Amino acid sequence: MLPLVEFCQFNLLKGSQIVLEHLEERSDIDILVSDCLSQCSLCAKSLYCSFEGKIISSDDATGLELLINNEVTEWYKDL
């Protein structure tokens, strides 16, 4: 079973699309795009996703991708 990274469709339009595109190149995670993750106030002010149910956010795409990569690394360490 692979860890799940879930994106909000609306947040992709706000700038997290590039992160999604980079992550799609990886084979060690599953990615899901949902219509809405019900994090509207967070979505309005930052880029975010859900990693295994944990909300991660950053002010920019580079920061979000770094946080996701850190979460993936930790997830595999804990196996």
Phi, psi and omega per residue, in radians:
M1 nan 2.333 -3.129
L2 -1.717 2.655 3.076
P3 -1.187 2.591 -3.077
L4 -1.834 2.236 2.999
V5 -1.946 2.148 -3.081
E6 -2.056 2.291 3.140
F7 -1.974 2.622 3.020
C8 -1.554 2.278 -3.139
Q9 -0.958 -0.720 -3.120
F10 -1.170 -0.644 -3.132
N11 -1.246 -0.507 3.054
L12 -1.032 -0.707 3.134
L13 -1.182 -0.388 -3.133
K14 -1.514 -0.140 3.073
G15 2.425 -0.150 -3.123
S16 -1.476 -0.002 3.121
Q17 -0.991 -0.721 -3.120
I18 -1.103 -0.625 3.094
V19 -1.139 -0.806 3.099
L20 -0.984 -0.795 -3.128
E21 -1.074 -0.714 3.099
H22 -1.152 -0.731 -3.111
L23 -1.191 -0.515 3.135
E24 -1.108 -0.317 3.106
E25 -1.370 -0.216 -3.101
R26 -1.559 2.576 3.103
S27 -1.881 0.047 -3.063
D28 -1.794 0.192 3.099
I29 -2.469 2.746 2.966
D30 -1.811 2.527 -3.124
I31 -2.178 2.406 3.098
L32 -2.321 2.365 3.037
V33 -1.939 2.134 -3.136
S34 -1.900 2.767 3.087
D35 -1.054 -0.763 -3.099
C36 -2.751 2.430 3.096
L37 -1.813 0.199 3.092
S38 1.019 0.696 3.075
Q39 -2.153 0.857 -2.954
C40 -1.023 -0.729 -3.132
S41 -1.174 -0.679 3.086
L42 -1.185 -0.741 -3.139
C43 -1.052 -0.607 -3.118
A44 -1.208 -0.446 -3.027
K45 -2.030 -0.182 -3.104
S46 -2.708 3.018 3.025
L47 -1.578 2.438 -3.095
Y48 -2.696 2.917 3.009
C49 -2.710 3.070 3.046
S50 -1.971 2.237 3.058
F51 -1.994 1.928 -3.123
E52 0.907 0.673 3.108
G53 1.538 -0.152 3.133
K54 -1.668 2.221 3.130
I55 -1.375 2.260 3.094
I56 -2.152 2.388 -3.134
S57 -2.459 2.772 3.117
S58 -2.701 2.808 3.106
D59 -1.336 -0.325 -3.115
D60 -2.503 2.893 -3.073
A61 -1.128 -0.689 -3.140
T62 -1.070 -0.775 3.124
G63 -1.123 -0.720 3.133
L64 -1.121 -0.760 3.139
E65 -1.108 -0.691 3.103
L66 -1.095 -0.775 3.124
L67 -1.099 -0.722 3.110
I68 -1.108 -0.794 3.124
N69 -1.031 -0.702 3.096
N70 -1.111 -0.744 3.125
E71 -1.110 -0.724 3.125
V72 -1.090 -0.792 3.125
T73 -1.027 -0.817 3.135
E74 -1.128 -0.676 -3.139
W75 -1.048 -0.784 -3.135
Y76 -1.249 -0.527 3.072
K77 -1.120 -0.617 -3.073
D78 -1.401 -0.077 -3.139
L79 -1.189 nan nan
